[in-house]
Amino acid sequence: MSPGDPRERELRALVDDLRKVLADTRAGALDVRWDEALPEGHPLSGLRQDINALIEALAVERRRSLDYVERVEDQRATIELQRAALRELSTPVIEVWRGVLCFPVVGVMDSERSAQMMSELLQAVAERAADHVIIDVTGIHAMDGQALGSLVAAASALRLLGAECVITGIKPLVADALVEMDFDPSALSTRRNLRDALRHILASKRVA
């Protein structure tokens, strides 16, 4: 074909149009298509169809990726809202007797939640000058190893503040986990339930 041949000019125009479509696609514009009208049986018809199909496939994958990212972000937002709700509905510190605080724990106690609760408990003990604390874990459904460690550490910290800590309601699974940790049994004062703990504390107060 000579430079002035109409077929060459047509081919150059088609190639230029194709380059523009590919450049737009590389730039992220996946809504573009090679829409140049071609007569039936044109040698580039098959190429145009393949290129448009490829761009459509890329567009579909992008939509899937964006949908996935959106779902993940929604899940993260939901989890954060749930965590915020748990923080707002923090475990109450109840004064059941003069100088005696009760800290009932309900639900799942992981390392993050246990750290937050223990911080609140230590602050309450310091503010109210309590000399005894009952941590009731009867309502605990699950507790990981770090949370168990935090429980033992809390008892030690309370002793440093001058308060005796009594743990009540320990379930068999939690007891087994404590044994596996090889912790010193004397580090925790335990009672079967809240009533027994309160009876023990009041008896010690009378003796004192």
Helices and strands as residue ranges (DSSP letters): H 6-26, H 45-88, E 94-97, E 100-109, H 111-128, E 132-143, H 145-160, E 164-168, H 172-180, G 185-187, E 189-191, H 194-207
